[in-house]
Amino acid sequence: MKKYEYKFVEIPRKKGLKVSTGDTFEECRRVITAEVEKGWRLKQIVTPFDEKIGVFIPCCYQIIFEREV
């Protein structure tokens, strides 16, 4: 049976009036590209919500990678 290990990387959502949504996207893209080059495979991106911010605005992005052990 195959075994896998997992890596979790949190990307905080950038806040502020002058921050575009593309800034956070580019940070996610940079992390994903770097980890794939190290042999990790993107498994899932989770967007948890903070009730204080609002229902439809994620507080961060959890990027989950896996690789076979």
Protein Blocks (a to p, Z undefined) as FASTA:
>chain_A
ZZdddddddddddedjklcfklmmmmmmmmmmmmmmnopacfbdcddddfklomklcfbd
cddddddZZ
